[in-house]
Amino acid sequence: MLGAGFTGRRFAQALRDRGARVRLTDRRGPRPEDQTDDWLRFDPSAGEVPEAHQLEGVTHVLVTIPPNAQGSDPVLTTLSRTLASLPLQWVGYLSTTGVYGDHGGDWVREDSALRPRLERSQARLACEQAWRSSGLPVQVFRLPAIYGPGRSAFDNLRNDTARLIHKPGQVFSRVHVDDIVGALMHCLAMPPEVRPETVIVADREPCPSSENLGFAAHLLGCKLPPWQRWQDVGPTMGPMARSFWSENRRASSELLCDSLGYTLRYPSYREGLRACVNLT
Ligand SMILES: NC(=O)c1ccc[n+]([C@@H]2O[C@H](COP(=O)([O-])OP(=O)(O)OC[C@H]3O[C@@H](n4cnc5c(N)ncnc54)[C@H](OP(=O)(O)O)[C@@H]3O)[C@@H](O)[C@H]2O)c1
């Protein structure tokens, strides 16, 4: 697992539950709660890169590390020779639906036009392309906003960072972290020759963020923050927050669910949030 963050850790746990041996990388190294022999430090900017012998026998790799500040892929720039020396059967690369850019609220599928406008999405697309040209058995997963236990509208409501913003026509796509794990497992179990090169993993109900927040507040039984209009608050937002609102698209999981036969555990934010509230 290259990058043991929110999704990487969850996937690692699912693999361990199935009896697989998992090696994880992190920039900080293992945290006290994660004491295991299988942690490796990977922090290329500090010159910390695993040696080939530490990855010996690895057959499957999941890359969850985004492009670095320079826009290049930290794994490919430092580890590609080592990866090429391993008997790899599968390399999953977690990308984002940001590579599609703005589609005016239309559905996007794997073969939709790629017109990233944001610098980070252009870098992401370049990294996707670099992985595809790496000669490794790469499968790219494009993800919308990831949520799950400890990272959802509940957390924003609890720590007072939630904002109830209305922008007419604006929707967001999301995916529960356990559906990413489920989709990865599903694709891993497929024969290599029928695995699609690119798969979108998203729930089936993109919606305004106010709808998602409203449902979370209803489940918590708490008050919503005051309602704000996009045209009033947009100009006051920081560039990162504003960039999320600058694009509008619905990510389709038709390929994953209808063609590849994956059944979403959380087909909408309603099931997903209910599951999170029971855990938090
Ligand atoms: N979060 C979302 O809503 C979302 C949506 C679409 C796509 N994605 C993409 O999907 C992937 C997984 O998302 P996530 O939310 O699970 O990610 P995450 O929790 O941020 O975990 C990313 C992991 O990559 C490591 N990392 C980041 N930059 C690195 C670098 N330059 N060198 C070495 N390690 C580095 C992080 O280490 P540290 O713990 O040391 O930072 C962490 O272990 C990411 O590529 C993300 O950009 C995320």
Ligand as a Chemical Component Dictionary entry (heavy atoms), coordinates in Angstrom:
data_LIG
# 
_chem_comp.id                   LIG 
_chem_comp.type                 NON-POLYMER 
_chem_comp.pdbx_formal_charge   0 
_chem_comp.three_letter_code    LIG 
# 
loop_
_chem_comp_atom.comp_id 
_chem_comp_atom.atom_id 
_chem_comp_atom.alt_atom_id 
_chem_comp_atom.type_symbol 
_chem_comp_atom.charge 
_chem_comp_atom.model_Cartn_x 
_chem_comp_atom.model_Cartn_y 
_chem_comp_atom.model_Cartn_z 
_chem_comp_atom.pdbx_ordinal 
LIG N1  N1  N 0  -10.262 12.826 -0.133 1  
LIG C1  C1  C 0  -11.062 12.917 -1.182 2  
LIG O1  O1  O 0  -12.230 13.338 -1.073 3  
LIG C2  C2  C 0  -10.562 12.458 -2.538 4  
LIG C3  C3  C 0  -11.406 12.552 -3.626 5  
LIG C4  C4  C 0  -10.967 12.055 -4.861 6  
LIG C5  C5  C 0  -9.687  11.498 -4.976 7  
LIG N2  N2  N 1  -8.876  11.473 -3.888 8  
LIG C6  C6  C 0  -7.540  10.873 -4.057 9  
LIG O2  O2  O 0  -7.626  9.508  -3.673 10 
LIG C7  C7  C 0  -6.406  9.122  -3.019 11 
LIG C8  C8  C 0  -6.735  8.597  -1.625 12 
LIG O3  O3  O 0  -7.431  9.606  -0.908 13 
LIG P1  P1  P 0  -7.410  9.635  0.685  14 
LIG O4  O4  O 0  -8.361  10.700 1.071  15 
LIG O5  O5  O -1 -7.528  8.260  1.220  16 
LIG O6  O6  O 0  -5.919  10.172 0.900  17 
LIG P2  P2  P 0  -5.173  10.547 2.266  18 
LIG O7  O7  O 0  -5.958  10.148 3.456  19 
LIG O8  O8  O 0  -4.768  11.988 2.157  20 
LIG O9  O9  O 0  -3.873  9.620  2.167  21 
LIG C9  C9  C 0  -2.875  9.871  1.220  22 
LIG C10 C10 C 0  -1.613  9.140  1.625  23 
LIG O10 O10 O 0  -0.552  9.539  0.729  24 
LIG C11 C11 C 0  0.559   10.017 1.507  25 
LIG N3  N3  N 0  1.209   11.097 0.760  26 
LIG C12 C12 C 0  0.650   12.238 0.308  27 
LIG N4  N4  N 0  1.542   12.961 -0.372 28 
LIG C13 C13 C 0  2.709   12.273 -0.317 29 
LIG C14 C14 C 0  4.010   12.501 -0.842 30 
LIG N5  N5  N 0  4.299   13.616 -1.539 31 
LIG N6  N6  N 0  4.964   11.588 -0.584 32 
LIG C15 C15 C 0  4.694   10.475 0.122  33 
LIG N7  N7  N 0  3.473   10.175 0.636  34 
LIG C16 C16 C 0  2.501   11.078 0.406  35 
LIG C17 C17 C 0  -0.060  10.535 2.789  36 
LIG O11 O11 O 0  0.913   10.584 3.778  37 
LIG P3  P3  P 0  0.771   11.558 5.037  38 
LIG O12 O12 O 0  -0.199  10.853 5.969  39 
LIG O13 O13 O 0  2.116   11.669 5.560  40 
LIG O14 O14 O 0  0.207   12.864 4.497  41 
LIG C18 C18 C 0  -1.121  9.467  3.038  42 
LIG O15 O15 O 0  -0.535  8.296  3.591  43 
LIG C19 C19 C 0  -5.501  10.343 -3.023 44 
LIG O16 O16 O 0  -4.676  10.308 -4.151 45 
LIG C20 C20 C 0  -6.485  11.491 -3.143 46 
LIG O17 O17 O 0  -5.903  12.649 -3.730 47 
LIG C21 C21 C 0  -9.278  11.919 -2.668 48 
# 
loop_
_chem_comp_bond.comp_id 
_chem_comp_bond.atom_id_1 
_chem_comp_bond.atom_id_2 
_chem_comp_bond.value_order 
_chem_comp_bond.pdbx_ordinal 
LIG N1  C1  SING 1  
LIG C1  O1  DOUB 2  
LIG C1  C2  SING 3  
LIG C2  C3  SING 4  
LIG C2  C21 DOUB 5  
LIG C3  C4  DOUB 6  
LIG C4  C5  SING 7  
LIG C5  N2  DOUB 8  
LIG N2  C6  SING 9  
LIG N2  C21 SING 10 
LIG C6  O2  SING 11 
LIG C6  C20 SING 12 
LIG O2  C7  SING 13 
LIG C7  C8  SING 14 
LIG C7  C19 SING 15 
LIG C8  O3  SING 16 
LIG O3  P1  SING 17 
LIG P1  O4  DOUB 18 
LIG P1  O5  SING 19 
LIG P1  O6  SING 20 
LIG O6  P2  SING 21 
LIG P2  O7  DOUB 22 
LIG P2  O8  SING 23 
LIG P2  O9  SING 24 
LIG O9  C9  SING 25 
LIG C9  C10 SING 26 
LIG C10 O10 SING 27 
LIG C10 C18 SING 28 
LIG O10 C11 SING 29 
LIG C11 N3  SING 30 
LIG C11 C17 SING 31 
LIG N3  C12 SING 32 
LIG N3  C16 SING 33 
LIG C12 N4  DOUB 34 
LIG N4  C13 SING 35 
LIG C13 C14 SING 36 
LIG C13 C16 DOUB 37 
LIG C14 N5  SING 38 
LIG C14 N6  DOUB 39 
LIG N6  C15 SING 40 
LIG C15 N7  DOUB 41 
LIG N7  C16 SING 42 
LIG C17 O11 SING 43 
LIG C17 C18 SING 44 
LIG O11 P3  SING 45 
LIG P3  O12 DOUB 46 
LIG P3  O13 SING 47 
LIG P3  O14 SING 48 
LIG C18 O15 SING 49 
LIG C19 O16 SING 50 
LIG C19 C20 SING 51 
LIG C20 O17 SING 52 
# 
